[in-house]
Amino acid sequence: MSQPQTANQPEMASLLLGAGFALASLIVLPAVAQRIGMGSSLTIALRGALMRAANRF
C-alpha cells in the first residue's frame, strides 16, 4: 500500500528549500554581487553561508 501524500510533503519542502539555497549561492548571489560591486571575499563568505544553510535542510 502507498503512504499518504502528507508524509512526503515535508521531505519535498525540505528538498525544494535546499535546492533554492544552492541555486541562490551558485547563480543569483554572484550575479547580484557583480552588479552592485561587492568584493569577492564577501561574495565567497555569503556563498559559503548559503551552502551551509542548504545542507541543514
Rosetta blueprint (number, residue, H / E / L):
1 M L
2 S L
3 Q L
4 P L
5 Q H
6 T H
7 A H
8 N H
9 Q H
10 P H
11 E H
12 M H
13 A H
14 S H
15 L H
16 L H
17 L H
18 G H
19 A H
20 G H
21 F H
22 A H
23 L H
24 A H
25 S H
26 L H
27 I H
28 V H
29 L H
30 P H
31 A H
32 V H
33 A H
34 Q H
35 R H
36 I H
37 G L
38 M L
39 G L
40 S H
41 S H
42 L H
43 T H
44 I H
45 A H
46 L H
47 R H
48 G H
49 A H
50 L H
51 M H
52 R H
53 A H
54 A H
55 N H
56 R H
57 F L
